[in-house]
Amino acid sequence: MSELSCDMGIGGMTCASCVARVERAIAKLPGVESVSVNLATESARVTWAASSPDEDAQTQQARLRRAVRDAGYEPLAAEHLEQGPVGAWVGFAPVAIGLLLSGPLILPMLGDVLGQHWMLPALWQFLLATPVQFVLGARFYKAGWHALLAGSGNMDLLVALGTTAGWALSVWLWLTAPVEAMVHLYFEGSAVVITLVLLGKWLEARAKRQTTDAIRALHALRPARARIITSDGEVDIPIEELLVGDRLVVLPGERFAADGVVLEGQTQVDEAMLTGEPLPVHKNVGSRVTGGSINGEGRVVMRVRATGTTTVLANIIRLVEDAQAAKAPIQRLVDQVSAVFVPVVLVLALVTLLAWWFTGHSVEVSLIHCVAVLVIACPCALGLATPAAIMAGTGVAAKYGILIKDAQALEVAHQVDTVAFDKTGTLTIGQPRLLSLHDIQDIGASTTHALPMLSLAASLQSGSEHPLAHAVVQAAKAKHMDHVAPEAVKAVAGFGSEGVVQGRRLLLGSLRWMTELGVPAGEWQARAAALQAEGATVSIMAERTPQGVVALAVLAFGDEPKPGVHEALTKLRARGLRLAMISGDNVGATQAMAARLGLHTDEVHAEVMPGDKAALVKRLQRNAGGAPHVVAFVGDGINDAPALAAADVGLAMANLNADGQRGGTDVAMQAAGITLMRGDVALVAGALDISARTVAKIRQNLFWAFVYNAAGIPLAAMGYLSPVVAGAAMALSSVSVMTNALLLKRWKP
């Protein structure tokens, strides 16, 4: 049974109750495994299991759209998600009409302040208020009716009930009043409430679009067309028609249309959209380039390596969309409250009506206080509090090269008290160089006598992607040595590699591997120990013979810390964090690097196999006699994936080097909740900081949303708030939540 998923836009949602109703409608469909509806983006992320091979995504999406429509909402096309939330509330025309019609109705209120009597005749009040009530307010009736049919309530139902009650009361008082009598009517209250709600929703929609700026900016990076080289010359084609292997011409100032490699020319490329790094990167023949980045001053020809959904830019967009579509754990509280919120408010409004009436007040006074309760209790701010903050936080983080894949990682990261780092490629440059190669047969000889052995080693390692293998091959090239293609090469995870070179079965790997293989002890062990004591990483090349495995050479490698790592680690420790370094390297090399980085020996774990890193992370999480430690693990390779998944928060370091090659693998990025798009350890502190600030905004928003309703409903019930004031307060509450969330856009790491 296959698993399918899709994103879809949903128009017409106004509050947390709408979110709950849409989720219930979709969850009832057969095969649906999970659904997450986001009020701020007006979208839903749905995952389902196909019941048969014949059931495709199109069939299920048709069912989803029908379920959304039956629930009373409008399913929107996929383009809606790229453009940001639009919905039915964005147009200002209804707001402008409402202001024009409601303006004369509130003149008497201003006249009272100035000591003037500006009361309009009842007929004029009726003619001005009725179009607002039933034309501009038609959307409230429609959505409220659908909510009633579904056996639930929402903001629209509260507004429709409250304003209709005020309008109907005014009509009744007008028609039953004696001729020529001046009766106080409440048409202005109903009309102004509807206008204020429309105004608030318009302001809210504008704020929502700002929270999706990050997504729209990423989509805008994709050029519409590309200049392809054909047998007939250069031809402009839509990027949708690009194929892997096509040759493209990119002129100065243009964006690269796809991922690829430079074939001709050299230039500087602005990759800030990927890494957050403003400095351009030099590119020449053989360098990797990424779609969406901006070409500098040089004309280049490139070959396409990835198009469409397989590009780096598409992956970045997917990660940001995943984070913004996900529902944070703290949202569960909101969901539980919103499920019962509207029914409780309806009961409270009825109690208010009866309480005022039974205490001797007139029906109209009792009804006005009931209307105020209905209007002020709308749970708009409650539904926007969490998603608005998450969208703003993930968006600004992406701007600086911190891609947060899921909301849970964002929420948990601020609780981290322990950060564990992989060594090679994370804290170090990850491009070690071969310091020396010593022939076992002549342990005292200089490396110049070991050139044939270096050629054998380079041949064996020529097919490997491991950093140490690259160092061997580069050393051979530097000495102008040839190497041949190996045969039957296989990688032995955590140990090294084995293959056949010119008929000889060679092995190259760690001392631990050689010990397990039973390589006879010899003088090479003393040489290896001495090199390790100096901080070098040591590998042994050996050969399988009829007599067993025999050592051939000792290879010593050295690596350098990344620039700024020492300062970054110092700042992390200053935040009160416990730091640890986990490495598969030998104890000597690991301890030597730890000393250079300012790490204490009790924070260093050497000779850890890839499969054991996850177990070590689990051990770091344990805290004898206290609450478990919250551990973040930072790594960049496929062998770090288990540890990234085991940690409370996994941070995959993408390590874009000068050639545009991504050091971190897709496996590591998928296992991690957060991806750092450049190999800067300082971004770890940035990720933890944006998490703390985003969670703080969520808590602030939820606090004010709850307090607003907790304080506003009793005040309205006790008669201290008129429907007009309640309507203004309700509209401003949503806008204030969005505005508070948008303050995150000023954040910088």
C-alpha positions in Angstrom: 0.0 0.0 0.0 1.6 3.3 -1.2 1.5 6.6 0.7 0.5 9.8 -1.1 0.3 13.4 0.0 -0.7 16.7 -1.3 -1.1 20.4 -0.4 -4.3 22.3 -1.2 -5.5 25.8 -0.7 -8.7 26.4 1.3 -10.7 29.7 1.1 -13.2 31.0 3.5 -11.6 29.9 6.8 -11.9 32.7 9.5 -11.0 31.2 12.9 -9.7 28.2 14.8 -13.1 26.5 14.7 -13.0 26.6 10.9 -9.7 24.8 11.0 -11.1 22.1 13.3 -14.1 21.6 11.0 -12.1 21.2 7.8 -9.7 18.8 9.5 -12.7 16.7 10.7 -14.2 16.7 7.2 -11.0 15.5 5.6 -10.1 13.0 8.3 -13.4 11.2 7.7 -12.3 10.3 4.1 -11.2 6.6 3.7 -7.5 6.2 3.7 -6.6 9.6 5.1 -3.7 9.0 7.6 -3.1 12.6 8.7 -4.3 16.1 8.0 -3.0 19.5 9.1 -4.8 22.7 8.3 -3.1 26.0 8.6 -5.2 29.1 9.0 -2.4 31.6 8.3 -1.6 30.0 4.9 -5.2 29.0 4.2 -3.9 25.6 3.2 -4.0 21.9 4.2 -1.4 19.2 4.1 -3.0 15.7 3.7 -1.3 12.3 3.7 -3.3 9.1 2.8 -2.7 5.5 1.9 -3.8 4.5 -1.6 -6.2 1.5 -1.2 -5.2 0.0 -4.6 -2.6 0.5 -7.3 -5.3 2.0 -9.5 -6.0 4.8 -7.1 -3.9 7.8 -8.1 -3.3 11.2 -6.5 -5.8 12.9 -8.8 -8.7 10.7 -7.6 -7.9 11.3 -4.0 -7.5 15.1 -4.5 -10.9 15.2 -6.2 -12.4 13.6 -3.0 -10.5 16.1 -0.8 -11.8 19.0 -2.8 -15.4 17.7 -2.6 -15.1 17.2 1.2 -13.8 20.7 1.7 -16.7 22.1 -0.4 -19.2 20.0 1.5 -17.9 21.5 4.7 -18.7 25.0 3.4 -15.3 26.1 2.2 -13.7 26.7 -1.1 -10.9 24.4 -2.4 -8.3 26.5 -4.2 -5.8 25.7 -6.9 -2.2 24.9 -6.2 -1.1 28.3 -7.5 -2.8 29.8 -4.4 0.0 28.3 -2.2 2.7 30.0 -4.3 1.0 33.4 -4.3 0.3 33.4 -0.5 -3.0 33.5 1.2 -5.7 35.4 -0.8 -9.0 34.0 0.2 -12.3 35.9 0.1 -11.2 38.7 2.5 -8.4 40.5 0.6 -10.5 42.9 -1.5 -10.8 46.4 0.0 -13.9 47.2 -2.0 -16.4 45.6 0.5 -14.6 47.4 3.3 -14.8 50.8 1.5 -18.5 50.3 0.8 -19.1 49.4 4.4 -17.3 52.5 5.6 -19.3 54.7 3.3 -22.6 53.2 4.4 -21.8 53.0 8.1 -20.2 56.5 8.3 -23.5 58.4 8.5 -24.8 55.9 11.1 -22.1 56.8 13.6 -22.5 60.6 13.1 -25.0 60.7 16.0 -22.3 59.3 18.3 -20.0 62.1 17.3 -22.8 64.6 17.6 -23.4 63.5 21.2 -19.7 64.3 22.0 -20.1 67.7 20.4 -23.4 68.4 22.0 -25.3 68.2 18.7 -28.4 66.2 17.7 -27.5 64.5 14.4 -29.9 61.5 14.6 -30.9 60.3 11.1 -34.6 59.3 10.5 -35.3 55.7 11.1 -36.0 55.0 7.4 -32.5 56.4 6.5 -30.9 54.2 9.1 -32.7 51.2 7.8 -31.7 51.9 4.2 -28.0 52.4 5.1 -27.7 49.4 7.4 -29.6 46.8 5.5 -27.2 46.5 2.5 -24.3 46.2 4.9 -26.2 43.5 6.9 -27.4 41.3 4.1 -25.1 42.1 1.1 -21.7 42.7 2.7 -22.5 40.4 5.5 -23.8 37.6 3.2 -20.5 35.7 3.6 -21.2 35.4 7.4 -24.6 33.9 6.8 -23.3 31.5 4.2 -20.4 30.3 6.3 -22.4 30.3 9.5 -25.2 28.2 7.9 -22.6 25.6 6.7 -21.2 25.5 10.2 -24.7 24.8 11.6 -25.3 22.0 9.1 -22.0 20.4 10.1 -23.1 20.6 13.8 -20.4 23.1 14.8 -19.9 26.8 15.1 -17.3 29.4 14.0 -16.6 33.1 13.9 -19.1 33.7 11.1 -21.9 32.1 13.0 -21.2 34.4 16.0 -21.1 37.5 13.9 -24.2 36.5 11.9 -26.2 35.8 15.1 -25.0 38.9 16.9 -25.5 41.5 14.1 -28.8 39.9 13.0 -30.1 40.2 16.5 -29.2 43.9 16.6 -30.7 44.6 13.2 -33.9 42.7 14.0 -34.3 44.5 17.3 -33.9 47.8 15.6 -36.6 47.0 13.0 -38.9 45.8 15.7 -38.5 48.9 17.8 -38.9 51.1 14.7 -42.1 49.4 13.6 -43.7 49.2 17.0 -42.9 52.7 18.1 -45.6 55.4 18.2 -45.8 57.7 15.2 -43.4 60.7 15.4 -41.7 59.1 18.5 -37.9 59.3 18.6 -36.7 55.8 19.4 -33.1 54.8 19.9 -32.3 52.2 17.3 -29.2 49.9 17.0 -28.7 49.8 13.2 -25.3 51.5 13.6 -24.1 48.8 15.9 -24.8 45.9 13.5 -23.5 47.8 10.4 -20.3 49.0 12.1 -19.5 45.6 13.6 -19.7 44.0 10.1 -17.6 46.7 8.6 -15.0 46.5 11.4 -14.8 42.7 11.0 -14.3 43.1 7.2 -11.6 45.8 7.9 -9.9 43.5 10.4 -9.9 40.6 8.0 -8.5 42.8 5.2 -5.7 44.0 7.5 -5.1 40.4 8.7 -4.9 39.2 5.0 -2.2 41.8 4.3 -0.2 40.6 7.3 -0.6 37.0 6.3 0.9 37.8 2.9 4.0 39.2 4.7 4.4 35.9 6.6 4.6 34.1 3.3 7.1 36.5 1.8 9.8 33.8 2.2 8.0 31.2 0.1 7.0 33.7 -2.6 10.6 35.1 -2.8 11.9 31.5 -3.2 9.4 30.8 -6.0 10.4 34.1 -7.7 14.0 32.9 -7.9 13.1 30.5 -10.7 13.5 32.2 -14.1 10.8 31.5 -16.6 13.0 30.8 -19.5 16.5 29.4 -20.3 18.9 29.9 -23.3 19.7 26.4 -24.6 22.5 25.6 -27.1 21.2 23.5 -30.0 22.4 22.5 -33.4 20.6 25.6 -34.8 22.3 27.9 -32.3 21.0 29.5 -29.0 17.2 29.1 -28.5 15.1 30.5 -25.6 12.8 27.8 -24.1 10.6 27.5 -21.0 12.4 26.0 -18.1 9.7 23.3 -17.9 11.2 21.9 -21.1 14.8 21.6 -19.8 16.4 18.1 -19.7 19.3 16.8 -17.8 22.4 17.0 -20.1 21.2 20.2 -21.9 23.8 23.0 -22.4 22.8 26.4 -21.4 24.2 29.9 -21.9 24.0 32.2 -18.8 24.7 35.9 -19.4 26.0 38.3 -16.7 23.2 39.3 -14.3 21.0 36.4 -15.2 19.8 33.7 -12.9 20.8 30.1 -13.4 17.8 28.2 -14.6 18.8 24.8 -13.2 21.5 23.0 -11.2 24.5 22.1 -13.3 28.3 22.3 -13.9 30.2 25.0 -15.7 31.6 23.9 -19.1 33.1 27.2 -20.3 34.0 30.5 -18.8 34.4 31.8 -15.2 32.4 34.2 -13.1 31.3 35.2 -9.6 28.0 33.8 -8.4 25.7 35.3 -5.8 24.4 32.3 -3.8 22.8 34.3 -0.9 19.5 32.7 -1.6 21.0 29.3 -0.7 23.4 30.0 2.1 22.6 33.5 3.4 26.2 34.4 2.7 26.3 37.8 0.8 29.8 37.3 -0.6 29.8 36.0 -4.2 31.5 32.6 -4.9 34.1 32.2 -7.7 33.2 29.6 -10.4 35.2 28.2 -13.2 35.2 25.1 -15.4 34.0 22.1 -13.4 32.4 24.2 -10.7 28.8 23.3 -9.6 26.1 26.0 -10.0 22.7 26.1 -8.5 19.4 27.1 -10.1 18.1 30.4 -8.8 21.6 31.9 -8.0 22.7 35.0 -9.9 25.5 35.0 -12.4 28.1 37.8 -11.9 30.2 39.5 -14.6 31.1 36.5 -16.8 29.3 34.7 -19.6 29.3 31.0 -18.9 28.1 27.8 -20.5 26.8 25.1 -18.2 25.5 21.6 -18.4 22.2 20.8 -16.7 22.5 18.2 -13.9 19.1 18.5 -12.2 15.7 20.1 -13.2 12.3 20.6 -11.7 11.6 19.1 -8.3 15.1 17.6 -8.1 17.0 20.9 -7.8 18.5 22.3 -4.6 16.1 25.3 -4.8 13.1 23.0 -5.1 14.3 21.1 -2.1 14.7 24.3 -0.1 11.1 25.4 -1.1 9.8 22.0 -0.1 11.6 22.1 3.3 10.2 25.6 4.1 6.7 24.6 3.0 6.9 21.5 5.1 7.7 23.6 8.2 5.0 26.1 7.5 2.4 23.4 6.8 3.2 21.4 9.9 1.4 21.8 13.2 3.5 22.5 16.3 2.8 20.4 19.4 1.7 23.5 21.3 -1.2 23.8 18.7 -2.9 20.8 20.3 -4.0 23.0 23.2 -5.6 25.4 20.7 -7.3 22.6 18.9 -8.8 21.3 22.1 -10.1 24.7 23.1 -11.5 25.6 19.6 -13.4 22.4 19.4 -15.7 23.6 22.3 -15.2 27.3 22.1 -18.1 28.5 20.0 -20.7 26.3 21.7 -19.6 27.6 25.1 -19.8 31.2 23.8 -23.4 30.6 22.5 -24.3 29.3 26.0 -22.7 32.3 27.7 -24.5 34.7 25.3 -27.8 33.1 26.2 -27.0 33.2 29.9 -26.2 36.9 29.5 -29.5 37.6 27.7 -31.5 35.8 30.4 -29.6 37.3 33.3 -30.1 40.9 32.2 -33.8 40.2 31.4 -34.5 38.4 34.7 -32.9 41.3 36.6 -35.6 43.7 35.3 -33.9 45.1 32.2 -35.7 45.5 28.9 -35.4 43.0 26.1 -33.4 45.4 23.9 -30.8 46.1 26.6 -30.5 42.4 27.4 -30.1 41.6 23.7 -27.5 44.3 23.1 -25.3 42.8 25.9 -25.9 39.4 24.4 -24.7 40.7 21.0 -21.6 42.2 22.5 -20.7 38.8 24.0 -21.2 37.1 20.6 -19.1 39.6 18.8 -16.1 39.9 21.1 -15.7 36.1 21.6 -14.7 35.3 18.0 -11.7 33.0 18.2 -9.8 34.6 15.3 -6.6 35.5 17.2 -6.6 32.0 18.8 -6.4 30.3 15.4 -3.7 32.6 14.1 -1.4 32.8 17.1 0.7 29.7 16.4 0.8 29.4 12.6 1.6 33.1 12.1 4.6 32.9 14.4 5.9 29.7 12.9 5.6 31.1 9.4 7.4 34.3 10.3 10.1 32.4 12.2 10.8 29.8 9.5 10.7 32.4 6.8 13.3 34.7 8.3 15.5 31.7 9.2 15.5 30.5 5.6 16.6 34.0 4.6 19.8 33.4 6.6 20.4 29.9 5.5 18.7 28.0 8.3 16.0 25.7 6.9 13.6 24.4 9.5 11.9 21.3 8.2 9.2 20.7 10.8 7.5 22.7 13.5 8.4 20.3 16.2 12.1 20.9 15.7 11.4 24.6 15.9 9.5 24.2 19.1 12.0 21.9 20.8 15.3 23.6 19.8 15.0 26.3 22.4 15.1 23.7 25.1 18.4 22.2 24.0 21.0 22.0 26.8 23.5 19.8 25.0 25.0 20.1 21.5 27.0 17.2 20.1 29.1 17.7 16.9 30.5 15.3 14.4 34.1 16.2 13.9 35.1 15.8 10.2 33.3 18.2 7.9 31.4 19.8 10.7 33.9 21.3 13.0 36.8 20.8 10.6 37.1 21.7 6.9 36.6 18.1 6.1 39.2 18.1 3.3 42.2 16.4 4.9 45.5 16.2 3.1 47.9 13.4 3.1 50.8 14.4 5.4 53.0 11.3 4.8 53.0 7.8 3.4 55.5 5.3 4.9 56.4 2.0 3.2 56.2 -0.8 5.7 59.0 -2.6 4.0 61.4 0.3 4.7 60.0 2.1 7.7 62.8 4.6 7.8 62.7 5.6 4.2 61.4 9.0 3.1 58.1 9.4 1.2 60.0 9.8 -2.1 60.8 6.1 -2.0 57.2 5.2 -1.4 55.8 6.7 -4.7 54.8 3.3 -6.2 52.9 2.6 -3.0 51.1 6.0 -3.3 50.1 5.1 -6.8 48.5 1.8 -5.6 46.7 3.7 -2.8 45.4 6.3 -5.2 44.2 3.6 -7.6 42.3 1.9 -4.8 40.7 5.2 -3.5 39.9 6.7 -6.9 36.3 5.5 -6.9 35.6 6.6 -3.3 33.8 9.8 -2.2 35.4 9.7 1.3 37.4 12.8 2.2 40.5 10.7 3.0 40.2 9.0 -0.3 40.2 12.4 -2.1 43.3 13.4 -0.1 45.2 10.3 -1.4 44.2 10.9 -5.0 45.1 14.6 -4.8 48.5 13.7 -3.3 49.1 11.4 -6.3 48.1 14.1 -8.8 50.4 16.6 -7.1 53.3 14.2 -7.7 52.1 13.6 -11.3 51.5 10.0 -10.6 49.1 7.9 -12.7 46.5 5.6 -11.2 44.4 2.9 -12.7 40.7 2.1 -12.2 40.2 -0.5 -9.4 38.1 -3.6 -9.7 35.5 -5.1 -7.3 35.7 -2.2 -5.0 33.5 -2.3 -1.9 33.2 0.0 1.1 33.3 -1.4 4.6 31.2 1.0 6.7 33.2 2.6 9.4 36.4 0.8 8.5 37.6 1.6 5.0 37.5 0.1 1.5 38.7 -3.0 -0.4 39.4 -3.7 -4.1 41.6 -5.2 -6.7 44.4 -3.1 -8.3 46.5 -4.8 -11.0 45.6 -8.2 -9.7 46.4 -7.4 -6.1 43.6 -7.4 -3.5 44.3 -4.3 -1.4 42.7 -2.9 1.7 42.9 0.6 3.1 41.3 1.6 6.4 41.6 2.1 10.1 43.9 0.6 12.6 40.9 -1.0 14.3 40.0 -2.8 11.1 43.6 -4.1 10.7 43.5 -5.4 14.2 40.2 -7.2 13.6 41.6 -8.7 10.4 44.6 -10.0 12.4 47.4 -8.1 10.6 50.7 -9.4 12.1 52.2 -7.0 14.6 55.3 -5.1 13.3 57.3 -1.9 13.5 54.5 -0.1 11.6 52.5 -0.1 14.9 55.0 2.1 16.6 55.0 4.5 13.6 51.2 4.6 13.6 51.2 5.3 17.4 53.7 8.1 17.0 51.7 9.8 14.2 48.5 9.5 16.3 50.2 11.1 19.3 51.0 14.1 17.0 47.3 14.4 16.2 47.3 12.8 12.7 44.6 10.5 11.4 46.3 7.2 10.5 45.2 4.6 8.0 46.9 1.4 7.0 47.1 -0.1 3.5 47.3 -3.8 3.4 47.1 -6.7 1.0 45.3 -10.1 1.2 47.7 -12.9 0.4 47.5 -16.7 0.7 49.3 -16.3 4.0 46.8 -13.7 5.3 46.5 -9.9 5.4 49.9 -8.2 5.3 50.5 -4.5 6.1 52.0 -2.5 3.2 52.0 1.2 4.2 51.1 3.7 6.9 49.3 6.9 5.7 49.0 10.0 7.9 46.3 12.6 7.3 45.7 16.0 8.8 42.7 18.3 8.9 42.2 21.9 9.9 39.4 23.5 12.0 36.9 25.6 10.1 37.5 29.4 10.4 35.6 30.8 13.4 34.7 27.4 15.0 36.6 28.2 18.2 34.7 31.4 18.7 31.4 29.8 17.8 31.9 27.0 20.4 32.9 29.6 23.0 29.6 31.5 22.4 27.6 28.3 22.6 29.2 27.5 26.0 28.6 31.0 27.1 24.8 30.3 26.6 25.2 27.6 29.2 25.2 24.7 26.8 27.1 21.4 27.3 29.2 20.6 24.2 30.5 17.3 22.9 32.4 16.1 19.9 31.8 12.7 18.4 34.3 11.2 15.9 35.2 7.9 14.3 38.8 9.1 14.2 41.5 7.7 16.6 41.9 9.0 20.1 45.1 10.9 19.4 43.8 12.8 16.4 40.5 13.5 18.1 42.0 14.8 21.3 44.5 16.9 19.4 41.7 18.6 17.4 39.7 19.0 20.6 42.5 20.9 22.2 42.7 23.2 19.2 39.0 23.9 19.5 39.0 24.5 23.2 36.9 21.4 24.1 37.5 19.6 27.3 38.7 15.9 27.2 35.5 14.7 28.9 33.5 16.2 26.1 35.3 14.2 23.4 34.3 10.7 22.1 36.7 9.1 19.7 36.6 5.9 17.6 32.8 5.9 17.5 31.4 3.7 14.7 28.6 5.3 12.6 26.1 2.8 14.0 27.2 3.7 17.5 26.7 7.5 17.2 23.0 7.2 17.8 23.6 5.1 20.9 26.0 7.8 22.2 23.4 10.5 21.6 20.9 8.4 23.6 23.5 8.2 26.4 24.0 12.0 26.3 20.2 12.4 26.7 20.2 10.4 30.0 20.6 12.4 33.2 21.0 10.4 36.4 18.5 11.6 39.0 17.1 14.5 36.9 15.2 15.4 33.8 16.6 14.0 30.5 19.0 16.3 28.7 17.7 17.8 25.4 20.4 17.0 22.9 21.0 18.5 19.5 23.3 16.7 17.1 25.1 18.5 14.3 26.5 16.4 11.4 27.1 16.6 7.6 27.3 13.0 6.2 25.3 9.9 5.5 27.0 8.2 8.4 25.5 10.9 10.7 21.9 10.2 9.7 21.1 7.7 12.6 22.5 10.2 15.2 20.6 13.1 13.6 17.4 11.1 13.8 18.1 10.0 17.4 18.7 13.5 18.7 15.9 15.6 20.1 16.9 18.1 17.4 19.0 17.1 14.3 20.9 19.8 12.5 22.4 18.8 9.1 25.2 21.0 7.8 25.0 21.3 4.0 28.6 22.6 3.6 28.4 24.3 0.2 32.1 24.5 -0.8 33.7 26.8 -3.4 32.7 24.5 -6.2 29.1 24.5 -5.1 29.2 20.9 -4.1 27.0 20.1 -1.1 29.0 18.2 1.5 26.0 17.1 3.5 24.0 14.3 1.8 20.3 14.3 1.2 20.1 11.4 3.6 21.4 13.6 6.4 19.1 16.4 5.5 16.1 14.2 5.5 17.0 12.7 8.9 17.5 16.2 10.4 14.7 18.6 11.5 16.9 21.6 10.7 19.3 22.1 7.7 22.1 24.7 7.9 22.8 25.7 4.3 26.4 26.7 4.8 29.1 25.1 6.9 29.2 27.8 9.5 29.0 26.5 13.1 27.8 29.9 14.2 24.5 29.1 12.5 23.9 26.5 15.2 23.5 29.3 17.8 21.3 31.1 15.2 19.0 28.1 14.9 18.6 27.8 18.7 18.0 31.5 18.9 15.3 31.7 16.3 13.6 28.8 17.9 13.6 30.6 21.3 12.2 33.8 19.8 9.6 32.0 17.7 8.3 30.0 20.7 8.3 33.2 22.7 6.1 34.8 20.1 3.8 31.8 20.1 3.4 32.0 23.8 2.8 35.8 23.7 0.2 35.4 21.0 -1.6 32.6 22.8 -1.5 34.5 26.1 -3.0 37.6 24.7 -5.6 35.6 22.6 -6.7 33.7 25.8 -6.6 36.8 28.0 -8.4 38.8 25.4 -11.4 36.4 25.4 -11.1 35.7 29.2 -11.4 39.4 29.9 -13.6 40.6 27.0 -16.4 38.1 27.5 -17.1 39.0 31.2 -16.9 42.7 30.4 -19.3 42.4 27.5 -21.6 40.2 29.7 -21.6 42.8 32.5 -22.5 45.6 30.1 -19.2 47.5 29.9 -18.7 46.9 26.2 -21.0 48.0 23.4 -21.3 45.8 20.3 -19.3 48.5 18.3 -16.5 48.5 20.8 -16.5 44.7 20.9 -16.4 44.5 17.1 -13.4 46.9 17.0 -11.6 44.9 19.7 -12.2 41.6 18.0 -10.9 42.9 14.7 -7.8 44.4 16.3 -7.0 41.3 18.2 -6.3 39.3 15.1 -4.3 42.2 13.6 -2.3 42.5 16.8 -1.4 38.8 16.8 -0.2 39.0 13.2 1.8 42.2 13.8 3.5 40.6 16.9 4.4 37.6 14.8 5.8 39.8 12.0 8.3 41.4 14.5 10.3 38.2 14.0 11.1 39.4 10.4 13.6 41.8 12.0 15.6 38.9 13.5 19.2 38.4 12.4 21.5 35.5 13.5 
